Amino acid sequence: MRKKVFGICDTDKSFIGAFTSYINRRENGRFTVRAFSAPEYLLDYLQGGSFDLLLVSESFIDAAEECMHEVSLPEKATFILAEQKDAADFAFPAVYKYQSAERILSRVLEAGERAHSGRTGAGRVRITGVYSPIGRCGKTSLAMALSRELAGRGGSILISFDEFPCCGELTAEGDALSLSDLIYRLSADAAPAADGLALPEGDSVIVPCVIHPEDIRRMDPAVAIKLTEATAASGNWRNVVLDIGCAVADPRSLLRSCREIYMPVPGDEASRIKLERWERLMEEEDRDILDKIRKTGLWPEGQAENAAARLLGMK
């Protein structure tokens, strides 16, 4: 099977090197990355080569101004790396250059898949995490609100990996297995079929929560990943929301699976110190996770839905 070709064009060689390294690390060889620091190299490649996705910076466009008439960039594959956040004067979609590589890549992949499919709702399943190393910050309330808001974007399912979930009264009833049942089943089955999980049905659903706190505390993190991947592979929802509790033995594997991670942060001094210690640990052990964090302050009681809508750009 042919690897997709991802092109990056920028006169800044250090940016090209860092971004190429990030793509290779995150996508684990899914793309063949072609990097161009000068217009003549791009022109030579386009004589017989093609792109599935192509990022072209403003500086590269300026450098190539005299020879751009000689080349036709792929219409559905090209994105501009813009110098300004509100850039709108380009023939191709623009993404702001000066943000994390995670954000740039996520937005380009999602937009590229929509363009190639011709459908607004097409694309990979979006896995959204809600996590905080600080307790009692409204994490689960925000996860439920995000799931409800995302339901209009192809449906959503919420999985709460919290030892004391508070969303039990909102879970689906009937034949759906509880999270405790799923953990047991996935622990015994190395490759579960997505359709064999008996997940709830609907546009906005919650997997019934664990029965006992020990089920989360003793859970192998690999089991949580298997459940997340099987849920995403089911094709029933475009959005999977993970409420990741502190009792998960090693939350990093779940956090790495997320496209973005929303983190409620209280404003007190003790919370600030705890968060700084956690961030230092991530700097040393898993820097990419920090690029996915979207911090939010707390909100008045009953306003989680408004907070979720703002975070998702719906308000």
C-alpha positions in Angstrom: 0.0 0.0 0.0 1.4 3.4 -1.1 2.4 5.8 1.7 0.8 9.2 1.5 3.2 12.0 0.6 3.3 15.0 2.9 5.1 18.0 1.6 6.5 20.9 3.6 7.9 24.0 1.9 9.6 26.8 4.0 12.7 28.9 3.6 13.3 28.3 7.4 15.3 25.1 7.5 15.1 24.7 11.2 11.2 24.8 11.1 11.3 22.2 8.3 13.6 19.9 10.4 11.5 20.2 13.6 8.2 19.8 11.8 9.4 16.8 9.8 10.7 15.1 12.9 7.4 15.6 14.6 5.4 14.2 11.8 7.6 11.1 11.6 7.4 10.6 15.4 3.6 11.1 15.7 2.4 9.4 12.6 4.9 6.5 12.9 5.8 6.2 9.2 2.3 6.8 7.8 3.6 9.5 5.5 6.6 9.9 3.3 7.7 13.5 4.1 9.2 15.6 1.3 10.8 18.9 2.5 11.7 21.8 0.3 13.6 24.9 1.3 13.9 26.5 -2.2 11.4 26.9 -5.0 13.6 25.2 -7.6 13.5 21.9 -5.6 9.8 22.0 -5.5 9.5 22.7 -9.2 11.8 19.7 -10.0 9.8 17.4 -7.8 6.5 18.4 -9.4 7.7 17.4 -12.8 6.7 13.8 -11.9 5.8 13.7 -8.3 2.6 14.5 -6.4 1.3 15.3 -2.9 -1.5 14.1 -0.7 -0.9 17.0 1.6 1.3 20.1 1.1 2.2 22.9 3.5 3.6 26.1 1.9 4.8 29.0 4.0 4.3 32.6 3.2 8.1 33.1 3.0 8.3 30.3 0.5 5.6 31.9 -1.6 7.5 35.2 -1.6 10.7 33.5 -2.6 8.9 31.6 -5.4 7.0 34.6 -6.7 8.8 34.8 -10.1 8.4 31.1 -10.9 5.0 30.3 -9.4 3.4 30.6 -12.8 5.4 27.6 -13.9 3.8 25.3 -11.3 0.3 24.3 -10.4 -0.1 23.4 -6.7 -2.6 20.6 -5.9 -6.0 22.2 -5.2 -7.3 19.9 -2.5 -3.9 19.1 -0.9 -2.4 22.6 -0.4 -2.4 24.6 2.8 -0.7 27.9 3.5 1.4 28.4 6.7 0.2 31.9 7.4 2.1 34.6 9.4 -1.1 36.1 10.8 -3.9 34.3 12.7 -6.7 35.8 10.6 -5.1 35.3 7.2 -7.7 35.2 4.5 -6.1 36.5 1.3 -4.8 33.2 -0.1 -6.1 30.9 -2.9 -5.7 27.9 -0.5 -6.9 27.3 3.1 -4.5 28.8 5.7 -3.3 27.6 9.1 -1.4 29.8 11.5 2.3 29.0 11.5 3.3 30.1 15.0 1.5 27.5 17.1 2.3 23.9 18.2 3.1 21.3 15.6 0.3 19.2 17.1 -2.3 21.9 16.3 -1.0 22.5 12.8 -0.9 18.8 11.9 -4.3 18.0 13.5 -6.0 20.9 11.6 -4.3 20.0 8.3 -5.2 16.3 8.5 -8.8 17.0 9.4 -9.2 19.6 6.7 -7.4 17.5 4.1 -9.6 14.5 4.7 -12.8 16.7 4.4 -11.4 18.1 1.1 -10.6 14.7 -0.4 -13.9 13.1 0.6 -16.0 16.1 -0.5 -18.1 15.8 2.7 -18.0 18.3 5.5 -18.4 15.6 8.1 -15.7 13.2 6.8 -12.4 12.5 8.6 -10.9 10.4 11.3 -12.5 9.9 14.6 -11.7 12.7 17.0 -10.6 11.6 20.4 -10.8 14.3 23.0 -9.5 14.0 26.5 -10.4 15.8 29.7 -7.7 15.5 32.4 -6.2 17.3 35.3 -3.6 16.3 37.9 -5.6 18.4 40.3 -8.8 17.0 41.9 -12.2 18.6 42.3 -11.9 20.9 39.4 -15.0 20.0 37.4 -13.3 17.6 35.0 -16.2 15.1 34.7 -18.7 17.9 34.3 -16.7 19.4 31.5 -16.3 15.9 29.8 -20.0 15.4 29.8 -20.7 18.9 28.4 -18.1 18.4 25.7 -19.6 15.1 24.7 -23.1 16.7 24.5 -21.7 19.6 22.4 -19.9 17.2 20.0 -22.9 15.0 19.5 -24.0 17.3 16.7 -20.7 16.6 14.8 -21.3 13.0 13.9 -22.3 11.7 17.3 -20.2 11.2 20.5 -19.5 8.6 23.1 -18.1 9.4 26.6 -15.9 6.9 28.5 -15.2 7.9 32.1 -11.9 6.4 33.4 -12.7 7.8 36.8 -12.7 5.7 40.0 -15.7 7.6 41.4 -17.7 8.8 38.3 -20.7 11.0 38.9 -22.5 10.4 35.6 -24.1 7.1 36.5 -27.7 8.4 36.3 -27.0 9.6 32.7 -25.7 6.3 31.3 -27.6 4.2 28.9 -29.6 1.4 30.3 -30.4 -2.0 28.9 -27.9 -4.6 27.5 -24.9 -2.3 27.4 -21.9 -3.6 29.3 -20.5 -1.5 32.1 -16.9 -0.3 32.0 -16.0 -2.9 34.6 -17.4 -5.6 32.2 -15.4 -4.2 29.3 -12.2 -4.0 31.3 -12.6 -7.7 32.2 -13.4 -8.7 28.6 -10.6 -6.7 27.1 -8.1 -8.0 29.6 -8.8 -11.5 28.4 -9.0 -10.8 24.6 -5.9 -9.4 22.9 -7.8 -8.3 19.8 -11.5 -7.6 20.5 -13.9 -6.9 17.7 -15.5 -3.5 17.9 -18.9 -4.9 17.2 -18.5 -7.3 20.1 -18.3 -4.7 22.8 -22.1 -4.2 23.0 -21.7 -0.5 23.4 -24.7 1.8 23.9 -26.4 3.2 20.8 -27.4 6.8 20.1 -25.9 10.1 18.9 -24.7 11.0 22.4 -24.1 8.2 24.8 -22.0 7.4 27.9 -20.5 4.0 28.5 -21.9 2.7 31.8 -19.3 3.5 34.5 -17.2 1.1 36.6 -18.9 -0.8 39.4 -16.0 -0.7 41.8 -13.1 1.9 42.1 -10.6 -1.0 42.1 -11.5 -1.7 38.5 -9.9 1.5 37.5 -7.0 1.4 40.0 -5.9 -2.1 38.8 -6.6 -1.6 35.1 -3.7 -2.1 32.8 -3.3 1.1 30.7 -3.1 -1.0 27.6 -6.7 -2.2 28.2 -7.9 1.4 28.2 -6.1 2.0 24.9 -7.7 -1.1 23.4 -11.2 0.0 24.5 -10.6 3.5 23.0 -9.3 2.1 19.7 -12.1 -0.4 19.4 -14.7 2.3 20.1 -13.2 4.6 17.5 -13.0 1.7 15.0 -16.7 0.9 15.4 -17.7 3.7 13.1 -20.7 4.6 15.2 -19.4 8.0 16.4 -17.1 10.7 15.0 -16.2 11.8 18.5 -14.8 9.8 21.5 -14.5 11.8 24.7 -12.3 10.4 27.5 -12.7 11.5 31.1 -9.3 10.5 32.4 -9.1 10.2 36.2 -6.0 10.4 38.4 -6.5 6.7 39.5 -5.4 5.5 36.0 -2.0 3.8 36.7 -0.3 5.6 33.8 -2.5 8.1 32.0 0.1 9.1 29.4 -0.8 6.4 26.9 -4.4 7.6 27.0 -3.3 11.3 26.8 -1.1 10.5 23.7 -4.1 9.0 21.9 -6.1 12.3 22.2 -6.1 15.0 19.5 -6.6 17.6 22.2 -6.8 17.5 26.1 -8.9 20.0 28.0 -7.6 20.7 31.5 -9.6 22.7 34.1 -7.2 24.6 36.3 -8.3 26.2 39.7 -6.7 29.5 40.4 -5.3 28.9 43.9 -1.7 28.7 44.8 -1.6 25.0 45.7 -3.1 24.1 42.4 -0.6 26.2 40.5 2.3 24.5 42.3 0.9 21.0 41.6 0.4 21.8 37.9 3.9 23.2 37.6 5.3 20.0 39.0 3.3 17.9 36.6 4.3 20.0 33.6 8.0 19.7 34.6 7.5 15.9 34.7 6.0 16.0 31.2 8.8 18.2 29.9 11.2 15.4 30.9 9.2 12.4 29.9 6.6 13.2 27.3 6.8 16.7 25.9 4.3 16.0 23.1 1.5 15.7 25.6 2.0 19.3 26.7 1.4 20.5 23.1 -2.1 19.0 23.3 -3.2 20.7 26.5 -5.9 23.4 26.4 -6.2 24.9 29.8 -9.4 26.5 31.0 -10.4 28.2 34.2 -13.3 27.1 36.3 -16.8 28.2 35.6 -19.9 29.0 37.7 -22.0 26.0 38.8 -24.3 24.9 36.0 -22.3 26.6 33.3 -20.2 23.6 32.0 -22.2 23.6 28.7 -21.3 27.2 28.0 -17.7 26.5 28.8 -17.6 23.5 26.5 -19.2 25.4 23.7 -16.6 28.2 24.0 -13.8 25.7 24.0 -15.0 24.0 20.9 -15.6 27.3 19.1 -19.4 26.9 19.0 -20.0 30.2 20.8 
